[in-house]
Every structure is written in structure tokens, then in C-alpha cells.
Amino acid sequence: MFTAPPVVLSVLVALASPARWNGMAVTPYSEDPSRGLTFMGMVDEIADIGATHASIVVQWSQNNVESQHIGPHPKETQDETVVRAMIRRSRARGLKVMLFPILWIEHRGPGRWRGTLRPANPAQWWGSYRTFILHFAELARSEDVEVFSVGSELASMEADEARWRALIAEVRARYPGLLTYSANWDHYEAVAFWDALDVIGMTGYHRLIPEPVDDQPPEASLRAAWTSVRTALLTWRDRRWPGRRLLFTELGYPSQEGAAYRPWEYTLGGAVDLEEQRRCYAAFADVWRDEPSLAGVFFWNWWGHGGPLDSNYTPRGKPALEVVRRFFGSSPSPGPANLRP
């Protein structure tokens, strides 16, 4: 009698289930055991708030946007024994896992980030990027990871469709799970290879108000903005990629003034504003809670101590966390049973 390997079984379950992926990203950058915050503890807390999935972020680095060499960074790349331990802890707590490789640019600035790469030797860069992605695809396979992302926010490199399709084919030859790519929130339409992947992935850092405001942005305005985003996304999807489901690979708001205006920018230095963060989360949840075309969302992110004095993204210990709990506990209408067409 044939028995499918564990990773194949997990993928079959993922394909057969229409349930929304209620996810939280966790970035293993640093930990502080003296204050009770460890990587394993982060995974436990994600499970405790009702998540079904964890996105475990892994990083390699290149020096600047012109560089063509990608490799582990002595400080920003986590020891893979820790990554594997987090994956196994996630599984022990009943969480499915997305492994999420991100390219970290060591020297960056305005207009110089991973979305604006211009390597001096594109062929060498692609060879190095291939090594990076296939390395983590093998890790994902060996740890029975359910979902794998082949890239994140590489807008300036997305036009090389042939190279992306070749890389995705190589990943499929090594890794049997579900595949996505994480397009920047304003660049998903330019990606021409969505049909080679299982789910359309993108970040969710859409601007919700047209200009900064001194008072709290009205919740009705935030909901209206997310409603417009949903309409635009579903209209585009129905026209170009009918039947495919959408995944927010990153979605979150720093708990500071200006979060609704520039949710992608956490270094503004604005005053701590827990209510603006909460309102932004609530607007998203209200608009997307019952949308069957939403495969899932990974909120960004469960890192840092959080609490009422923290201005970073984590909802840990903040009013936004209750919005996340309620969203995770809701029951969306069933979507298409298969993510793979």
C-alpha cells in the first residue's frame, strides 16, 4: 500500500481546504530571554492568539542595489538550526508554515532598496539569487513546510519573466508544497508569471488616507479606502487571473502617528499612537473578513516586546491585538477548494 510522505500529505490537506490562512509573520532577528521573549515563545504566542499559520522570515544579503553577490550576512542571517527549531515548534503547536526568504540590502536609502535593484552584472545576480532561493527551497522541503515564497518586493527584477519561470520550475522540482511570490502592494499588476504559482501574493501597505491628519482618521474613511483596494484587486484578478485566490504576505501598521498615511514606513519617528494602529487593523478586518477570494493574510509582525510604549509594527500587548484575535476567530465563506488551478 502506498503511503504519501508527510510533506505531500500536508500539501494535499492545504489544497483540499478552503479555510482562510490566519497568519502572523515572525522575524527571528534577536531575542531577549531575560524578558521572557524567545523565538520559541514567539511561536507559542502566535498559536495562542488563534493563528493557523506562521510566516518564518529568513534573510540573505547583498551590499547595495548595484551588487550581484547574495549570501548569508554575519548579523542579519539567522542560524538555520534556530529556523528549523521554529518550524518544528510551529508544527508542534498546530501551525502550518510559510517560509519567507527576503533579500536584505545592507546599504540602502531613498530609492535604494530591494524594489529598485540594478545589479552591475544581471546574469551574475540571477545566478546568486538562484542559489539563495534553491537553498531555502531545500530547507522547506526537508522540514515539510506547507508554503514557500520565491521572492519578495523585487519590482525592478520582475520584468525578466523567463528567468522567474525557470527559477519557479527549479523550485517545483525540489519542493512539492504551495508556491507564491510577494509583490509590492503597488506593483502586483506588473508580475507576468502568476500562472506559474499557486496563489497571488502581495504586501498590504496601501495608503488609507490621502494626506496626514492631526486627529484620528475616521474609521469610515479607512474602511472606504480598504473597500476601494478590494474592488480594484478583485476586478484585476477577475480580468487577468480568474479563479486565483489572493494572499497578503505582509500586512500591518506601526503603532505611531501617520500609520494610515504611510503604513510601509516605520522610521517616521511619529509619536506612539495605539489607536491609529487599531483603527487601521479594524478597517482591514471589516472589509476582508467575509471575502472568499482571500486565501489568507500574514500580519506583520510578531517581533519585539510591544506594549503601550512601543511604536513598531507588532500588535503584541496593544489594542490592535484584539482585532487580530477576532479576525482569526471569524468564519469566512468557503472559497475555491483548490488553490492550484
C-alpha positions in Angstrom: 0.0 0.0 0.0 1.4 3.4 -1.0 1.8 6.0 1.8 2.5 9.6 0.8 5.4 11.3 2.5 4.4 13.8 5.3 5.1 16.9 3.1 2.8 15.5 0.3 0.1 14.8 2.8 0.3 18.3 4.2 0.1 19.8 0.8 -2.9 17.7 -0.1 -4.6 18.9 3.0 -3.8 22.5 2.1 -5.1 22.1 -1.4 -8.3 20.5 -0.2 -9.1 23.0 2.5 -10.9 26.3 1.6 -10.2 27.7 5.0 -8.5 31.1 5.2 -4.9 31.1 6.3 -4.9 33.2 9.5 -1.2 34.0 9.7 1.4 36.0 11.6 4.9 36.7 10.5 7.7 36.2 12.9 11.2 37.6 12.2 14.0 35.8 14.1 16.3 38.8 14.3 17.1 38.9 18.0 15.7 37.6 21.3 15.8 38.6 24.9 15.4 35.6 27.2 15.8 37.8 30.3 12.5 39.4 29.5 10.8 36.1 28.5 10.9 36.8 24.8 12.4 33.9 22.8 11.9 32.6 19.3 10.1 29.5 20.6 8.0 31.7 22.9 7.0 33.9 19.9 5.8 30.8 18.1 3.8 29.8 21.1 2.2 33.2 21.4 1.2 33.2 17.7 -0.6 29.9 18.3 -2.2 31.2 21.4 -3.9 34.1 19.7 -5.6 31.8 17.2 -3.4 31.8 14.2 -3.4 28.9 11.8 -0.2 29.8 10.0 3.2 31.3 10.8 5.4 33.0 8.3 9.0 32.5 9.3 11.3 35.1 7.7 14.8 34.2 6.6 17.3 36.6 5.1 20.4 36.7 2.9 22.0 39.9 2.0 23.7 41.9 -0.8 25.8 45.0 -0.2 23.8 47.6 -2.2 21.4 47.8 -5.1 24.2 47.5 -7.7 25.7 44.4 -6.1 25.5 41.0 -7.8 26.5 38.8 -4.9 24.0 37.4 -2.4 24.9 35.4 0.6 24.4 35.0 4.4 25.0 38.1 6.5 27.0 37.7 9.7 24.3 39.5 11.7 21.1 39.6 9.7 21.0 35.9 8.8 19.7 33.6 11.5 21.4 30.3 12.3 19.4 27.7 10.4 19.3 25.4 13.4 17.1 28.1 15.0 14.9 28.4 11.9 14.4 24.6 11.8 13.6 24.6 15.5 10.9 27.3 14.9 9.4 25.4 12.1 9.2 22.2 14.3 7.8 24.2 17.2 5.2 25.7 14.9 4.1 22.2 13.8 4.0 21.0 17.4 1.6 23.9 18.1 -0.6 23.0 15.2 0.5 25.8 12.9 1.2 25.5 9.2 4.3 27.3 8.0 5.2 29.6 5.1 9.0 30.0 4.7 9.6 33.6 3.5 13.0 34.4 2.1 13.8 38.2 2.0 16.7 39.9 0.3 18.3 42.3 2.8 20.1 45.3 1.3 22.9 46.3 3.7 23.5 49.9 2.4 20.2 51.4 1.3 18.5 54.8 1.3 15.8 56.7 -0.6 15.2 55.0 -3.9 17.8 52.3 -3.0 16.1 49.2 -1.6 15.3 45.8 -2.8 12.5 47.1 -5.1 15.0 49.1 -7.1 17.8 46.7 -7.7 20.1 47.4 -10.7 22.9 44.9 -10.5 26.0 45.8 -12.4 26.0 42.2 -13.8 22.4 40.9 -14.0 23.5 37.4 -15.1 25.7 37.1 -12.0 23.0 38.4 -9.8 20.5 35.9 -11.1 22.9 33.1 -10.5 23.4 34.2 -6.9 19.7 34.7 -6.4 19.0 31.2 -7.7 21.4 29.8 -5.1 19.7 31.8 -2.4 16.2 30.6 -3.3 17.0 27.0 -4.0 18.9 26.7 -0.7 15.8 27.7 1.2 13.5 25.6 -1.0 15.6 22.6 0.0 15.2 23.6 3.7 11.5 24.0 3.2 11.3 20.5 1.6 13.3 18.9 4.3 11.1 20.4 7.1 7.8 19.7 5.4 6.9 23.4 5.1 3.5 23.9 3.5 4.1 27.2 1.7 7.2 28.8 0.1 7.7 32.2 -1.3 10.2 32.6 -4.3 10.8 36.3 -3.7 9.6 39.5 -2.1 9.2 43.0 -3.5 11.8 42.7 -6.3 9.9 45.1 -8.6 12.9 46.1 -10.8 13.7 42.5 -11.5 10.2 41.2 -12.2 10.3 42.1 -15.9 12.7 39.2 -16.5 9.8 36.7 -16.9 11.8 33.9 -18.4 14.3 33.8 -15.5 11.4 33.8 -13.0 9.7 31.0 -14.8 12.9 28.9 -15.0 13.6 29.5 -11.3 10.0 28.6 -10.3 10.3 25.4 -12.3 13.5 24.5 -10.5 11.9 25.1 -7.1 9.0 22.9 -8.1 11.4 20.1 -9.0 12.8 20.2 -5.4 9.8 21.3 -3.3 6.3 19.9 -3.5 4.4 22.5 -1.5 2.5 25.6 -2.4 4.3 28.5 -4.1 3.8 32.2 -4.1 5.6 35.4 -4.7 5.3 38.6 -2.7 4.7 41.6 -5.0 4.9 45.1 -3.6 1.5 46.5 -2.8 1.6 48.9 -5.8 3.3 46.6 -8.3 1.3 43.4 -8.4 -0.1 44.1 -11.9 3.4 44.1 -13.5 4.0 40.5 -12.5 3.5 38.3 -15.6 4.2 34.9 -14.0 1.3 34.5 -11.6 0.1 31.5 -13.6 3.3 29.6 -12.6 2.4 30.0 -8.9 -0.4 28.7 -6.7 -1.6 31.9 -5.1 -1.2 35.6 -5.9 0.8 37.1 -3.1 1.4 40.8 -2.3 2.1 43.1 0.6 -0.8 45.1 2.0 0.7 48.5 2.8 -1.8 50.6 0.9 -2.2 54.2 1.8 -5.6 54.6 3.6 -5.8 58.4 3.8 -4.6 61.0 1.1 -2.7 63.2 3.5 -1.5 63.2 7.1 -4.1 64.4 9.7 -3.7 65.8 13.1 -6.7 63.9 14.6 -7.6 60.3 14.4 -8.5 59.3 10.8 -12.3 58.4 10.8 -12.9 54.7 10.8 -15.4 55.1 8.0 -12.7 56.6 5.8 -10.3 53.8 6.5 -13.0 51.2 5.6 -13.8 53.1 2.4 -10.2 53.0 1.4 -9.8 49.3 2.0 -13.1 48.8 0.1 -11.6 50.6 -2.9 -8.5 48.4 -2.7 -10.5 45.2 -2.5 -12.6 46.3 -5.5 -9.5 47.1 -7.6 -7.8 43.9 -6.6 -10.7 41.6 -7.4 -11.5 43.4 -10.7 -7.9 43.0 -11.8 -7.9 39.4 -10.6 -11.1 38.5 -12.4 -9.9 40.1 -15.6 -6.3 38.8 -15.7 -6.2 35.7 -13.4 -9.7 34.4 -12.9 -10.2 31.9 -10.1 -6.9 32.5 -8.4 -7.0 33.5 -4.7 -5.1 36.4 -3.1 -2.7 36.2 -0.2 -1.5 39.2 1.8 2.1 38.1 2.5 2.7 41.1 4.8 0.1 43.5 6.2 0.5 45.7 9.3 0.8 49.1 10.7 3.3 50.7 13.1 1.6 52.0 16.3 2.5 55.6 15.6 1.0 58.7 14.1 0.9 58.5 10.4 0.4 54.8 10.1 -2.7 55.2 7.9 -0.8 57.5 5.6 2.5 55.6 5.2 2.0 52.1 6.6 5.2 50.9 4.9 7.3 53.4 6.8 8.2 52.6 10.4 11.1 55.1 10.7 9.0 58.3 10.6 9.6 58.9 14.3 6.0 59.8 15.0 4.5 59.7 18.4 3.2 56.4 19.7 -0.4 56.0 18.6 -2.0 52.7 19.5 -5.5 53.9 18.4 -4.5 54.7 14.8 -2.9 51.2 14.6 -6.0 49.6 15.9 -8.3 51.5 13.6 -6.2 50.5 10.5 -6.4 46.8 11.6 -10.1 47.1 12.2 -10.8 48.7 8.7 -8.9 45.8 7.0 -10.8 43.2 9.1 -14.2 44.7 8.5 -13.7 44.8 4.7 -11.9 41.4 4.1 -13.4 39.2 6.9 -16.0 37.5 4.7 -14.2 37.7 1.3 -14.0 34.1 -0.2 -11.3 35.1 -2.7 -8.9 35.8 0.2 -6.6 32.8 0.7 -5.1 34.4 3.8 -3.1 37.1 5.4 0.1 37.2 7.4 0.1 40.2 9.7 3.5 41.9 10.1 4.9 41.1 12.6 5.3 39.3 15.9 8.7 40.7 16.8 9.7 42.9 19.7 8.2 43.3 23.2 5.3 45.6 22.1 3.2 47.1 24.8 1.8 50.7 25.2 5.1 52.5 24.7 6.2 50.7 21.5 5.8 52.4 18.1 6.8 49.4 15.9 4.6 47.0 14.0 4.0 44.3 16.5 0.4 44.2 17.8 1.8 42.4 20.9 0.3 43.9 24.0 -1.7 46.6 22.1 -5.4 47.2 21.4 -4.8 46.0 17.8 -4.3 42.5 19.1 -7.9 42.1 20.0 -8.8 43.0 16.4 -6.4 40.3 15.2 -7.9 37.7 17.6 -11.5 38.4 16.4 -10.4 38.3 12.8 -8.7 34.9 13.3 -11.8 33.7 15.1 -14.2 34.7 12.3 -15.5 32.1 9.8 -15.2 33.4 6.2 -17.4 31.9 3.4 -15.7 29.0 1.7 -13.6 29.9 -1.3 -12.5 27.7 -4.2 -11.5 24.3 -2.8 -8.2 24.2 -4.8 -5.5 26.8 -4.7 -3.8 25.1 -7.6 -5.8 25.5 -10.9 
